[in-house]
Amino acid sequence: QVQLVESGGGLVQPGGSLRLSCAASGFTVDYYDIGWFRQAPGKERERVSCISNGDGAIIYADSVKGRFTISRDNSKNTVYLQMNSLKPEDTAVYYCATDRQYACIFTTQAPYYWGQGTQVTVSA
């Protein structure tokens, strides 16, 4: 059974850093495209980054380019989102998501499997 568990969220000051982890079970992350999404109150859900299987091509939302880095550790079956230079507008619940057919090139189709989310709060 596909399971995704996010961790690493918390409260951080503006300009600070957090590293989110997405621990996967039931599949091998190097064979799936996996996205990081976030949702804040009053805002639409936003995909912030995505990492592809195979060659590992990476996509970032314009809002996080230059600040966030997505990566995978296949030996740990985990995908990470390193978040630097955090801003208050980064405050949201962050989710990782995937499914067998999901591809980072999709712009409208959402993955089927989601983690429970981890709260990131950026505040002075």
C-alpha angles and dihedrals in degrees: 000000000000112000129176123188121186123202140161102072124132146121117313135168121247109279092028131118140237133179117214121202129205110197112198132202132175092039141040115255096216089065096052137065106235127195135199114217134179136198128193127187111278094012134097119253109270131200106226100180144350135195122203130218119242108028092016097236111186134214128194131188113243089243093065104031112130092017107059128055125193121202142158134222106203093188089061095035088231137130120208136202113201109199119195133173090024119201131201089250088064089070107121145106107279122212136183118213142177147146136189093268099037117118129186090230090067111105101182108019112090124210120256101224120064136174123232094259134240124238119239116189121183111191140136 
